[in-house]
Amino acid sequence: MIRETFRTSVEFVGWFVVLIASLFFLFETTTFWGDWQNFRVMMILNLIFCSFGLVLLTICGRDRRRQIEDDREKRSRREKEEQARSERERQKRENERLQDCRRQRESSRRKAEEERARREDEASENSKRERSRSQQEDRSNSRRSTIRDEKYYGSILGLKGRVTPTDVKQKYRELCAQYHPDKVSHLGPKLRAVADIEMKAINEAYEYFKNKYNM
């Protein structure tokens, strides 16, 4: 601000000196036109004053141009700084966006892994439950089959309750004495067929208990 005021004042003085020198030149031409010696002296003084004013104006012009260049350079530097700041802010926002995307992908990956682990655990638990249920059913079926076979074959031999090897042998001899083909050979064909079926069932029951008790 002070520099601008000083330059304006110097320019004003320069233009004022040039104006005074011009007016003085006109005054010289009308006053000392016939007196060449005084005219030459006054012309030299006029040129000195005019040169002084022009030097002041030249100095002010150079200073103004220098200030304009300085202002242009400062403006350019501010623009560059503004661009650099904008670029840094843009890079910062871009980095934040990339970090957010990375965090979201990481969170999604963790959730997917947790979900997969949970499903695997559920599948493992279901598989264990299925195996346990199947084993229980197999044991139950085996137990039922064993009970049913004992009851079935025991009923064929006419045994009830707990069956012992002695009971099996005794009932087997009694039934063989009744249904053996040699014992029913004197009967009719239908009775022999029934006796043959009964004898096959008796032999099957006896084989079952024979294998079970290692008789």
C-alpha positions as CSV (number, residue, x, y, z in Angstrom):
1,M,0.0,0.0,0.0
2,I,2.8,2.5,0.9
3,R,4.7,1.4,-2.2
4,E,1.7,2.1,-4.4
5,T,1.2,5.5,-2.8
6,F,4.8,6.4,-3.2
7,R,4.8,5.3,-6.9
8,T,1.7,7.3,-7.6
9,S,3.2,10.4,-6.0
10,V,6.4,10.0,-8.1
11,E,4.4,9.5,-11.2
12,F,2.4,12.7,-10.4
13,V,5.7,14.6,-9.9
14,G,7.1,13.3,-13.2
15,W,4.0,14.2,-15.2
16,F,3.9,17.6,-13.5
17,V,7.6,18.2,-14.4
18,V,6.9,17.2,-18.0
19,L,3.9,19.5,-18.1
20,I,5.8,22.4,-16.7
21,A,8.7,21.7,-19.1
22,S,6.2,21.8,-22.0
23,L,4.6,25.0,-20.9
24,F,8.0,26.5,-20.3
25,F,9.0,25.5,-23.8
26,L,6.0,27.4,-25.2
27,F,6.8,30.3,-23.0
28,E,10.4,30.3,-24.3
29,T,9.4,30.2,-27.9
30,T,7.3,33.3,-27.5
31,T,9.6,35.2,-25.2
32,F,13.2,34.4,-26.3
33,W,12.6,33.8,-30.0
34,G,15.0,36.5,-31.1
35,D,17.6,36.1,-28.3
36,W,19.3,32.9,-29.4
37,Q,21.8,32.8,-26.6
38,N,19.2,33.0,-23.8
39,F,17.0,30.7,-25.8
40,R,19.6,28.0,-25.9
41,V,20.2,28.3,-22.1
42,M,16.5,28.1,-21.5
43,M,16.2,25.1,-23.9
44,I,18.9,23.3,-22.0
45,L,17.2,23.9,-18.7
46,N,13.9,22.8,-20.2
47,L,15.5,19.6,-21.5
48,I,17.0,18.9,-18.1
49,F,13.5,19.3,-16.5
50,C,11.8,17.2,-19.2
51,S,14.5,14.5,-18.9
52,F,14.1,14.5,-15.1
53,G,10.3,14.0,-15.5
54,L,10.8,11.2,-18.0
55,V,13.3,9.5,-15.8
56,L,10.8,9.6,-12.9
57,L,8.1,8.2,-15.2
58,T,10.4,5.5,-16.5
59,I,11.3,4.4,-13.0
60,C,7.7,4.3,-12.0
61,G,6.8,2.3,-15.1
62,R,9.5,-0.2,-14.4
63,D,8.4,-0.5,-10.8
64,R,4.8,-1.0,-11.9
65,R,5.8,-3.7,-14.4
66,R,7.9,-5.3,-11.7
67,Q,5.0,-5.2,-9.3
68,I,2.7,-6.6,-11.9
69,E,5.1,-9.5,-12.5
70,D,5.4,-10.0,-8.8
71,D,1.6,-10.1,-8.5
72,R,1.4,-12.5,-11.4
73,E,4.0,-14.7,-9.8
74,K,2.3,-14.6,-6.4
75,R,-1.0,-15.4,-8.1
76,S,0.6,-18.3,-10.0
77,R,2.2,-19.6,-6.8
78,R,-1.1,-19.3,-4.9
79,E,-2.9,-21.2,-7.8
80,K,-0.2,-23.9,-7.7
81,E,-0.5,-24.1,-3.9
82,E,-4.3,-24.3,-4.2
83,Q,-4.0,-27.0,-6.9
84,A,-1.5,-28.9,-4.7
85,R,-3.9,-28.6,-1.7
86,S,-6.8,-29.7,-3.8
87,E,-4.8,-32.6,-5.1
88,R,-3.8,-33.6,-1.5
89,E,-7.4,-33.4,-0.4
90,R,-8.5,-35.4,-3.4
91,Q,-5.8,-38.1,-2.7
92,K,-6.9,-38.0,1.0
93,R,-10.5,-38.6,0.0
94,E,-9.5,-41.3,-2.4
95,N,-7.4,-43.0,0.2
96,E,-10.3,-42.8,2.7
97,R,-12.6,-44.3,0.1
98,L,-10.2,-47.1,-0.7
99,Q,-9.8,-47.8,3.0
100,D,-13.6,-47.9,3.4
101,C,-13.9,-50.3,0.5
102,R,-11.1,-52.4,1.9
103,R,-12.7,-52.5,5.3
104,Q,-16.1,-53.4,3.7
105,R,-14.5,-56.2,1.7
106,E,-12.7,-57.5,4.8
107,S,-15.9,-57.3,6.8
108,S,-17.8,-59.2,4.1
109,R,-15.1,-61.8,3.9
110,R,-15.2,-62.3,7.7
111,K,-18.9,-62.6,7.6
112,A,-18.8,-65.1,4.7
113,E,-16.2,-67.1,6.6
114,E,-18.2,-67.0,9.8
115,E,-21.3,-68.1,7.9
116,R,-19.4,-70.9,6.1
117,A,-18.0,-72.1,9.5
118,R,-21.5,-71.9,11.0
119,R,-23.0,-73.9,8.2
120,E,-20.1,-76.5,8.4
121,D,-20.7,-76.7,12.2
122,E,-24.5,-77.2,11.6
123,A,-23.8,-79.8,8.9
124,S,-21.4,-81.6,11.2
125,E,-23.9,-81.5,14.1
126,N,-26.7,-82.7,11.8
127,S,-24.4,-85.5,10.5
128,K,-23.6,-86.5,14.1
129,R,-27.3,-86.5,15.0
130,E,-28.1,-88.5,12.0
131,R,-25.4,-91.1,12.7
132,S,-26.5,-91.2,16.4
133,R,-30.1,-91.6,15.4
134,S,-29.2,-94.2,12.8
135,Q,-27.1,-96.1,15.3
136,Q,-29.9,-95.9,17.9
137,E,-32.4,-97.2,15.3
138,D,-30.1,-100.0,14.3
139,R,-29.6,-101.0,17.9
140,S,-33.3,-100.7,18.5
141,N,-34.1,-102.7,15.3
142,S,-31.5,-105.3,16.2
143,R,-32.9,-105.6,19.7
144,R,-36.4,-105.8,18.4
145,S,-35.3,-108.3,15.8
146,T,-33.6,-110.4,18.5
147,I,-36.7,-110.3,20.7
148,R,-39.0,-111.0,17.8
149,D,-36.8,-114.0,16.7
150,E,-36.6,-115.5,20.1
151,K,-40.4,-115.1,20.6
152,Y,-41.1,-116.4,17.1
153,Y,-38.9,-119.4,17.2
154,G,-39.8,-120.0,20.8
155,S,-43.5,-120.0,19.9
156,I,-42.7,-122.5,17.1
157,L,-41.2,-124.9,19.7
158,G,-43.9,-124.1,22.2
159,L,-41.6,-122.2,24.6
160,K,-42.6,-119.0,26.5
161,G,-40.5,-116.6,28.6
162,R,-36.8,-117.3,29.1
163,V,-35.5,-120.0,26.8
164,T,-32.7,-122.4,27.9
165,P,-30.8,-124.9,25.8
166,T,-32.2,-127.8,27.8
167,D,-35.8,-126.6,27.1
168,V,-35.0,-126.3,23.4
169,K,-33.6,-129.8,23.2
170,Q,-36.5,-131.3,25.1
171,K,-39.2,-129.6,23.0
172,Y,-37.4,-130.4,19.8
173,R,-37.4,-134.1,20.6
174,E,-41.1,-134.0,21.5
175,L,-42.0,-132.2,18.3
176,C,-39.9,-134.5,16.2
177,A,-41.7,-137.4,17.7
178,Q,-44.9,-135.9,16.5
179,Y,-44.2,-134.4,13.1
180,H,-41.2,-136.6,11.8
181,P,-42.0,-138.1,8.4
182,D,-41.6,-141.6,9.7
183,K,-44.2,-140.9,12.4
184,V,-46.8,-139.6,9.9
185,S,-46.2,-141.9,7.0
186,H,-49.5,-143.8,7.7
187,L,-51.5,-140.6,7.4
188,G,-53.2,-139.0,4.4
189,P,-51.3,-136.7,1.9
190,K,-52.8,-133.5,3.3
191,L,-51.7,-134.4,6.9
192,R,-48.3,-135.4,5.7
193,A,-47.9,-132.0,3.9
194,V,-48.9,-130.1,7.1
195,A,-46.5,-132.2,9.1
196,D,-43.7,-131.6,6.6
197,I,-44.3,-127.7,6.9
198,E,-44.3,-127.9,10.7
199,M,-41.1,-130.0,10.7
200,K,-39.3,-127.5,8.5
201,A,-40.3,-124.7,10.9
202,I,-39.2,-126.8,13.9
203,N,-35.8,-127.5,12.3
204,E,-35.4,-123.8,11.5
205,A,-36.2,-122.8,15.1
206,Y,-33.8,-125.5,16.4
207,E,-31.0,-124.2,14.1
208,Y,-31.6,-120.7,15.4
209,F,-31.2,-121.7,19.1
210,K,-28.4,-124.1,18.2
211,N,-26.4,-121.2,16.6
212,K,-27.3,-118.9,19.4
213,Y,-26.3,-121.1,22.3
214,N,-23.6,-123.1,20.5
215,M,-25.3,-126.4,21.2
